[in-house]
Amino acid sequence: MMTYALTDLLLSISLAVYVTVSVMGAVIRWGHKCDVYAAHMDYYFPAWKTLVYCFLSNLVLLPVIYMPTDIDALLHLRLVLILSSPFFCVVLIFSYFGRMLKLRWWKKTIFAVTIPYVLLVGTSLVLTLMPGTQLEGPFRDHFFVVAGLLAMIYLFCFIMSLRMVVRAILRIAEENYSNPEDFPVKYAEGILWIPVLHLIMSWSMTFNGAGWALTFGLYVLSVLAAVFLISAMATHRQLDVDRVETGAVPIEPEPLPMEPQLEIESEAAPEDVLSPERMEEVLQAIRHAVEDEKAYLDNHLTLNSLSRSCGINRTYVSAVLTDRLGGFFYYINQCRLAHVEAYKVAHPKADLMEAVLASGFSNRQSYYNARKRLA
């Protein structure tokens, strides 16, 4: 009968806990489908299938639970920890936020990072299960050089995915877009610390390599997995389910164009360089473009496009909108809401959808969101 040292036994137990939490997470995420959201799981929980697959992929660590002293098994564990953390982060972020932002290349990105991960981890698993020591010697050096390069690629992709989410948060926070997007800003701000901490912990315990570090790290990863699962069980999209079920609202809103920002002419604060007379001129130019020329009827109207229509620096337009008109989003959507009411009076037979689309809203969802925010 094989006996294990205490450190080996603790490592085996912590790994068993981690794998168990992962499998339970996959089962819960797959099986828990609230009737209200079940018909539109991909909308309300964009990455739910990806989350299930990521959790289940931790089953590749099963051999290490039974062979905590085996050299190949321990090397396999370290390989998986190095690769899986940035890999999971990339595929989950792109699956969730890439789909939500309607990026056309998010699926290709996931496909591109998944193939080498499956090949490398699959090879490591096979070598671990083979009799003898397969991952020792020169082969191990070359094998882990490839794994290290792949990990750096994943790290780069992870940084790019975080940048994508942060840019979306800032873009919406600055209200550059007049039609509200169904993007969970608060959830995005609150959830990003989990993948960052997961990566730090995984790589720290791997490079340390000591049994106590691996044991402690696996418990931390188990807790992070549980926290992430809990956060993923709630829908963070605000679209009214009842209107979706009745078909009153499109499931996916139209994508909004990404526009380059205009160069800022001056680094000084607008209130410091704009005289009251100049501010009044900018105000009149904005009102002319929006109210007289009815720029608000453009459902893709942005702060950049409005500043170009006015022929005035974006910084000045933004400052005057904030100071005199309540902000870009508030002003534009107040005009649109007023136009909806006027349109219904002028066209008594028109339904709400017709009035909404004729007033500059991209869809009924944008209308309801704007009305709710401006109430």
C-alpha positions in Angstrom: 0.0 0.0 0.0 1.4 3.4 -1.1 1.8 6.0 1.6 2.0 9.7 1.1 3.8 12.4 3.0 1.5 15.0 4.6 2.3 17.7 2.0 1.5 15.3 -0.8 -1.8 14.3 0.9 -2.8 17.9 1.4 -2.0 18.7 -2.2 -4.1 15.7 -3.3 -7.0 16.9 -1.1 -6.8 20.5 -2.3 -6.7 19.4 -5.9 -9.7 17.1 -5.3 -11.6 20.1 -3.9 -10.7 22.2 -6.9 -11.8 19.6 -9.4 -15.0 18.9 -7.4 -15.9 22.6 -7.3 -15.3 22.8 -11.1 -17.5 19.8 -11.9 -20.2 21.0 -9.6 -20.0 24.4 -11.1 -20.4 22.9 -14.6 -23.4 20.9 -13.5 -25.1 23.8 -11.8 -24.5 26.2 -14.6 -25.8 23.7 -17.2 -28.8 22.5 -15.2 -29.9 25.8 -13.6 -32.1 27.4 -16.3 -34.8 29.7 -14.9 -38.0 29.3 -16.9 -38.2 33.0 -17.5 -34.8 33.1 -19.2 -34.6 29.5 -20.6 -35.7 30.4 -24.1 -33.0 33.1 -24.4 -30.1 31.7 -22.5 -27.5 33.0 -25.0 -28.8 36.5 -24.6 -29.1 36.7 -20.8 -26.1 34.5 -20.1 -23.9 35.0 -23.2 -21.0 32.8 -21.9 -22.9 30.1 -20.1 -21.8 27.2 -22.4 -18.2 28.4 -22.4 -18.3 28.5 -18.6 -19.5 24.9 -18.5 -16.7 23.7 -20.9 -14.0 25.6 -18.9 -15.1 24.1 -15.6 -15.2 20.6 -17.1 -11.8 21.0 -18.7 -10.3 20.8 -15.1 -11.0 17.1 -15.2 -7.6 16.8 -16.9 -6.2 17.2 -13.4 -7.8 14.0 -12.1 -4.6 11.9 -12.5 -2.7 14.2 -10.3 -5.1 13.6 -7.4 -4.2 9.9 -7.4 -0.5 10.5 -8.2 0.6 13.5 -6.2 4.2 12.2 -6.0 4.6 11.3 -9.7 7.0 13.6 -11.6 4.9 13.6 -14.7 1.7 14.3 -12.8 3.2 17.3 -11.0 4.7 18.7 -14.3 1.3 18.2 -15.9 -0.4 20.1 -13.0 2.1 23.0 -13.4 1.6 23.0 -17.2 -2.2 23.2 -16.8 -2.0 25.9 -14.2 0.3 28.0 -16.4 -2.0 27.7 -19.5 -5.5 27.4 -18.1 -5.7 30.6 -16.2 -5.0 33.0 -19.0 -6.8 30.7 -21.4 -10.0 30.6 -19.3 -9.9 34.4 -18.8 -9.6 35.0 -22.5 -12.3 32.7 -23.7 -14.8 33.7 -21.0 -14.3 37.5 -21.5 -14.5 37.2 -25.2 -17.5 34.9 -25.0 -19.4 37.2 -22.7 -18.4 40.7 -23.6 -17.3 40.0 -27.1 -20.8 38.6 -27.9 -22.5 41.5 -26.0 -20.5 44.1 -27.9 -21.2 42.3 -31.1 -17.6 42.0 -32.2 -17.4 40.1 -35.4 -14.0 38.4 -34.5 -14.7 37.2 -31.0 -15.5 33.6 -32.1 -12.3 33.4 -34.3 -10.2 34.5 -31.3 -11.7 31.8 -29.1 -11.1 29.2 -31.8 -7.5 30.3 -32.4 -6.6 30.1 -28.7 -8.5 26.8 -28.0 -6.7 24.6 -30.6 -3.1 24.9 -29.2 -4.5 24.6 -25.6 -6.2 21.4 -26.4 -3.2 20.0 -28.2 -0.7 20.8 -25.6 -2.8 19.9 -22.5 -4.0 16.8 -24.3 -0.4 15.7 -25.0 0.6 16.3 -21.5 -2.3 14.3 -20.2 -1.5 11.3 -22.4 2.2 11.4 -21.4 1.2 11.5 -17.7 -1.0 8.5 -18.0 1.7 6.5 -19.8 4.0 4.2 -17.7 7.4 5.6 -16.8 8.6 9.1 -16.8 7.9 10.9 -20.1 8.3 14.5 -19.3 11.8 14.4 -18.0 15.0 15.2 -19.9 15.5 17.4 -23.0 11.9 16.7 -24.1 10.6 18.4 -21.0 12.7 21.5 -21.7 11.4 21.9 -25.2 7.8 21.0 -24.2 7.8 23.7 -21.5 9.4 26.3 -23.8 6.5 25.8 -26.2 4.1 26.0 -23.2 5.8 29.2 -21.9 5.5 30.9 -25.3 1.9 29.9 -25.6 1.3 31.3 -22.1 2.8 34.6 -23.1 0.5 34.7 -26.1 -2.5 34.0 -23.8 -1.3 36.7 -21.5 -1.3 39.2 -24.3 -4.8 38.1 -25.4 -5.9 38.5 -21.8 -4.6 42.0 -21.6 -6.3 42.8 -24.9 -9.6 41.4 -23.6 -9.4 43.5 -20.4 -8.6 46.5 -22.6 -11.7 45.8 -24.7 -14.0 45.7 -21.6 -12.4 48.8 -20.0 -12.8 50.8 -23.3 -16.4 49.8 -23.5 -17.0 50.9 -19.9 -15.3 54.3 -20.5 -17.1 54.8 -23.8 -20.5 54.3 -22.2 -19.5 56.2 -19.0 -18.6 59.2 -21.2 -22.0 58.9 -22.9 -20.4 59.3 -26.4 -23.4 57.3 -27.7 -26.9 58.7 -27.7 -28.6 55.3 -27.8 -28.0 53.3 -24.6 -26.4 49.9 -25.0 -27.5 46.9 -23.1 -24.1 46.6 -21.5 -23.7 45.7 -17.8 -21.3 48.4 -16.8 -21.5 47.7 -13.0 -21.1 44.0 -13.5 -18.1 44.5 -15.8 -16.4 46.8 -13.3 -17.0 44.4 -10.4 -16.0 41.2 -12.1 -12.7 42.0 -13.7 -10.8 41.5 -10.5 -11.5 37.8 -10.5 -9.6 36.8 -13.7 -6.8 39.1 -12.7 -6.5 37.5 -9.2 -6.9 34.0 -10.8 -4.0 34.6 -13.1 -1.8 36.0 -10.3 -2.5 33.1 -8.0 -2.1 30.4 -10.7 1.2 31.7 -11.9 2.6 32.5 -8.4 1.9 29.0 -7.1 3.2 27.4 -10.3 6.5 29.3 -10.3 7.0 28.7 -6.6 6.4 25.0 -7.0 6.4 24.1 -3.3 3.8 21.7 -2.1 2.4 24.2 0.4 2.1 26.9 -2.2 0.2 24.6 -4.6 -2.1 23.5 -1.8 -2.9 27.0 -0.7 -3.3 28.3 -4.2 -5.7 25.5 -5.2 -8.0 26.4 -2.3 -7.9 30.0 -3.4 -8.7 29.0 -7.0 -11.6 27.0 -5.6 -13.0 30.0 -3.8 -12.6 32.2 -6.9 -14.4 29.6 -9.1 -17.3 29.5 -6.6 -17.5 33.3 -6.5 -17.4 33.5 -10.3 -20.1 30.9 -10.6 -22.4 32.8 -8.2 -21.9 36.0 -10.1 -22.6 34.2 -13.4 -25.9 32.7 -12.2 -27.6 36.1 -12.3 -28.5 37.9 -15.5 -26.9 41.3 -15.8 -28.7 42.5 -18.8 -31.6 44.8 -18.2 -33.9 44.0 -21.1 -37.5 43.3 -19.9 -38.1 39.5 -20.1 -41.8 39.9 -20.6 -41.3 42.1 -23.7 -38.7 39.6 -25.1 -41.1 36.7 -24.6 -43.9 38.4 -26.5 -41.5 39.4 -29.3 -42.0 43.1 -28.6 -38.2 43.7 -28.4 -35.4 42.4 -30.6 -33.1 40.0 -28.7 -30.0 41.6 -29.9 -29.7 45.4 -30.4 -28.1 46.8 -33.5 -24.3 47.2 -33.1 -23.1 50.8 -32.7 -20.2 52.0 -34.8 -16.9 52.6 -33.3 -15.7 56.1 -34.2 -12.2 57.5 -33.6 -12.1 60.4 -31.2 -11.3 63.8 -32.6 -8.0 65.3 -31.5 -8.3 67.7 -28.7 -7.0 71.1 -29.6 -6.2 72.3 -26.1 -5.3 70.5 -22.9 -6.8 73.3 -20.9 -10.2 72.8 -19.3 -13.0 74.2 -21.6 -14.4 76.5 -18.8 -10.9 78.1 -18.6 -10.7 79.0 -22.3 -14.3 79.5 -23.3 -15.7 83.0 -22.6 -19.4 83.3 -21.9 -19.9 84.7 -25.4 -18.1 81.7 -26.9 -20.1 79.3 -24.8 -23.3 80.9 -26.1 -22.1 80.5 -29.7 -21.4 76.8 -29.1 -24.8 76.4 -27.4 -26.6 77.9 -30.4 -24.6 75.8 -32.8 -25.6 72.6 -30.9 -29.3 73.6 -30.7 -29.3 74.4 -34.4 -27.7 71.0 -35.3 -29.8 69.0 -32.9 -33.2 70.7 -32.9 -33.4 72.7 -36.2 -31.5 70.1 -38.3 -33.0 67.2 -36.2 -29.6 65.5 -35.7 -31.3 63.5 -32.9 -33.1 61.5 -35.6 -29.8 59.8 -36.4 -29.9 56.6 -34.3 -26.1 56.4 -34.5 -25.5 60.0 -33.4 -22.4 60.3 -31.3 -20.7 63.2 -29.5 -18.0 63.0 -32.2 -20.4 63.2 -35.1 -22.4 66.1 -33.4 -19.2 68.0 -32.9 -18.3 67.6 -36.6 -21.8 68.8 -37.6 -21.2 71.9 -35.4 -17.7 72.4 -36.7 -16.5 72.8 -33.1 -14.0 70.9 -31.0 -15.5 67.9 -29.3 -14.2 69.0 -25.9 -16.0 72.3 -26.1 -19.2 70.7 -27.3 -19.1 68.2 -24.4 -18.5 71.0 -21.9 -21.4 73.1 -23.1 -23.7 70.1 -23.2 -22.8 69.2 -19.7 -23.0 72.8 -18.4 -26.1 74.0 -20.2 -28.1 71.0 -21.4 -27.7 68.3 -18.9 -25.2 66.2 -20.9 -25.1 64.6 -24.3 -27.2 61.6 -23.5 -29.8 63.5 -21.5 -30.3 66.2 -24.1 -30.4 64.0 -27.2 -32.8 61.5 -25.7 -35.1 64.2 -24.3 -35.4 65.5 -27.8 -36.2 61.9 -29.0 -38.8 61.3 -26.3 -40.5 64.5 -27.1 -40.5 63.6 -30.8 -42.1 60.2 -30.0 -45.0 62.0 -28.3 -45.4 64.5 -31.1 -45.2 61.7 -33.7 -48.0 59.8 -32.0 -50.2 62.9 -31.9 -49.5 63.6 -35.6 -50.0 59.9 -36.6 -52.8 58.5 -34.4 -52.8 55.2 -36.3 -49.0 54.6 -35.8 -48.0 52.0 -33.3 -45.3 52.6 -30.7 -42.5 50.8 -32.7 -43.1 53.1 -35.7 -43.0 56.2 -33.5 -39.8 55.0 -31.7 -37.9 54.3 -34.9 -39.1 57.6 -36.4 -37.7 59.4 -33.5 -34.1 58.3 -33.6 -34.1 55.3 -31.3 -32.4 52.2 -32.7 -35.1 49.9 -31.3 -37.7 49.7 -28.7 -35.2 48.6 -26.1 -33.3 51.8 -26.5 -36.5 53.8 -26.1 -37.5 52.0 -22.8 -33.9 52.3 -21.5 -33.9 56.0 -22.2 -37.3 56.6 -20.7 -36.3 54.8 -17.6 -33.0 56.7 -17.2 -34.6 60.1 -17.8 -37.7 59.5 -15.7 
